[in-house]
Structure formats: structure tokens, C-alpha cells
């Protein structure tokens, strides 16, 4: 691979901004919730939180005059990458849902199965608007800038940074899972984020575009989890650890298949597909 200097200063500034723009309003909103106060911080977090990596990336690109040439924003992508962006989250969420049903955590009320189906394309489109924020930051900027390190190192470092960015959501009591928190569950959840970062990053590298990642992120978070939410009823809310254990298997299996197919190995790329110096 061509020798390209990595601008660590720019990366540190990006990560600091991405974390600050997410964590500060998050903890502000959590404080308001604890005190039973109004939702000023909550509103701020709801608007800013999902777009904090995008805002950080844009600010750094402008601040240090990096430009957007290497942002991988092209739409010309082979069709099977778009298909994978839908099928992969359908698989790992489907397995997790099946396990919840098998262990009695949830039931399907079949009489409501088709209700709300019209919202699927609406949620998918809305999700792409929201999750372009994360993908434009973590994949289109951070992963791209770490690319000269080689695929494995770039995927691992960016995956860990992306995972730790989610830390408040899986470690703070009452933030997501109430009192059902555990150190083991939190660590396992963060590990799953690292594995998912490898998968998202692989799709980014192979497709040469950030948009399949945006689609996969949207499908995973807003559609893939519960396509027919009106028919899905939780009987008992599983703990964070239980949920993480049910999610780990299918995510790891996808990670393993890509690994066995040498998807994480470095491939020769033209200079314009590498991060700019």
C-alpha cells in the first residue's frame, strides 16, 4: 500500500467533537430526567445526538481544509451490496427475535401482523436521514482516515472508538435498561459494537461508498428489529446481558464468514480510494 501520512491531530479533534456533541447533551438530558425537570437537554440531544459524528466530520474537514474528495459519497454501487445491506441485519435481528420468542420473552399476536406495514418504507427513509450522521462520521471519515494502517487495524481502531461512543447507552442505569444493568452485559454489548464495526467497515470498503452502510444502519435500527411491531408483544423484558448473549451469536457468525472469505485482508487500491494525506 502507498505510504500516506495519517493526520492524527485531525482524528483526535474529530473524536473529541463527536464524543462531546453526543455525551454532553446525553448527560444533560439524563440529569433532567433524574430531577424531573423540563426537556431542554433532551430536545437538544434528540436533534444533535444522531448527527454528532457528521457535524464533527464536516467541521474537521472544513477546519483543516481536508475537503470531501475522499468521503466516498458516490451512489454507483453494485446491486448485491445494497441487498446485503438489507439481508445481513435481517439475519442477525431475525435470529435474536427468534430466540426471544423461543425463550418466552415475547409473543406474536398474529391478528395484528399486517398492521403498520405502511410505516416500513417511511421508517426506512427516515432512518437513512438519521443514520447518515453516524456513517458519515465513523465510516466516511474516521475509518477512511485510518485506512493507510491496513484493513484490520483500521477496522479495529475505528470499531473500538465507535463502540466506546455508545458507552453511556449501555452502562448508565436507567438510560436504557433501567436497573437490569451488569458489567458483563455492558462489556459484551460494547464487544458486539466492535464486531458490527468490522461488518459495516467491510461493506464500506468493498462497495466503495458510504450509502450501503447508511441503508444497513437504518434497516438494522428502525426496520430490521421489528418489521411488524404492532404484532410484537414483550412478555418479559430481557436483561442487557441476556439480550447481548442472544445478539452475539448471529453477529459473530457474519463476522466469521467475512473473515473466512478473507474480507478483512488488505487489497490493492488506487490512490484516489485511499485517505488523502
Helices and strands as residue ranges (DSSP letters): H 8-35, H 40-48, G 49-51, H 52-63, H 79-102, E 106-108, G 110-112, H 119-137, I 138-143, H 144-146, G 147-149, H 151-165, H 167-171, H 183-207, H 211-218, I 219-224, G 229-231, E 232-234, H 240-260, G 271-273
